[in-house]
């Protein structure tokens, strides 16, 4: 199993009105993006990010 990536995951679930959620998520996306997280799923009001786990 060479080159297999081990991912770590982070789920963000903003608990607020959709209008406010957008602003909060934009701020959160910018923050997690700097830390190497990428969005892999967004459904039912929750957002799942993943990034390669350091070896």
ABEGO torsion letter per residue (X at the ends): XBGBBBBBBBBBBBBBBAAAAAAAAAAAAAAAAAAGBBBABBBGGBBBBBBBBBX
